[in-house]
Amino acid sequence: MSLRTKESLQRLFEASRLRNEKRKQEEQLKYKKASQSVKKALADKLSTEQKKTSQKGWKQQTEAISRTLTIYNSRYIERFADENELYTTREQLEEAMPNCINWTLWNKLVEETKKSIYYDKH
């Protein structure tokens, strides 16, 4: 094994850098081509779906919209409540849900919470 001079080491490092840069450029080019082909495939799929929906007509589009609304109002998707749908007082809640909530326990917990807040402040 021979000893390398400073110049030969520099040439060797330069050749290594060039190989790495070339490899990196090739990988970037592959990635770019792959992403372009994926984008093209998605665009083709979208255009064929749009053609199909335009051929099927207005009736099926309105059915799709009604299905969307049905899904939106399902129990799995939470929607924002209207201000008129909210209970603003305890009495309204108690009137609407008399048997769902243990009101004696509710009162007890509210009193304990008030006391703990009062004592924490003083």
N, C-alpha and C positions, 0 to 999 in steps of 0.2 A: 504494500500500500504506500503510495507516494504522498508526500506532503504537497498541499496545494498552496499556490501563491495567493496573495491578496486579490490580484486581478482575476485569477481563474475562479476564485470563490465568488467574486462579484458577478462574473459571467454566469456562473452556475445558479446563483440566487436570482439573477435577472431572468434566466430561462425558466426557472421554477415559477416566478411571478407571472410571466407571460402565459405559461400553461394554465395556472390557476385562473387568471383573468379570462382566458379563452374558454375554459370549462364553465366558469360562472356565466359568461355571455351565452353559451350554448344552453345552459339550464334556464336562463331567463327567456331565451327564445322559445324553448320547449313549453315553458309555462304560459307564455303569451299566446302561442298557437293553441294550446289546450284550452285556455280560457276563452279564446275567440271561437273555437269550435263548440264549446258549451253554450256560449251566448247565442251562436247561430242556431243550435239545436233548440234552445228554449224559444227563440224568436219564431222558428218554424212551427214548433208545437203550438205556440200562442196563436199564430196566424191560422193554422188549421182549425183550432178550437173556435176562433172567431168566425171562420167560414161556416163551420157546422152550426153555430148558434144563429147566425144570420139566415141560414137556410131553413132552420127549424121554425123560425117565425116568432112573432110577438107573443103568442100564447105561452110558449115554453119559457120565454124570458120573464113573463110576469109570474109564472109558477116558481121560477128560481128565486125571484124577489120575495114571494110569499113564504117560501121555504126558509129564506134567510131570516125573515121576521119571526117565523115560528121558532127557529133555533135561538134567536136573540132573546125571546121571551121564555126560554126554557129555564128549568131550575138550575142548570149548570152554569149559566152565564148571568152574572150579577149586573144589573143595570142601575143607573142612577135613579134614586127615588125622587118623585115630584114633591115639592114643598107641601102640597095638600095631602100627600100620603103619609107624612111623618106625624108622630104623636108629639105634641109640644108640652103636655103636662102629664104628671103622674096619674091624675084622674082619668085622662083619656086612655092611657095605657091600661089601667086597671079595668076600665069599662070594656075595652076591646079584648083583653086577655084575663078574664077573671079566674080561670082554673089553671092557667099555664104557669103562673108565677106564685110562689109561696109568699104572700104579701106580709105575713107576720115576720118571716125571716128577712124580707126586704127591709121592713121598717127597722128591725134590729141592726142590720148591717149598715144602714144609712146613719143611724144614731152613733154607732161605734166609729164610723168613718169621720163623722163630724167632730166627735170628741178627740180622735187622734190628730186630726188636722188642727184643732184648737190648741191642744197641748203641745204640738210640735212648734207652733208659732210663738208660744209663751214660755 
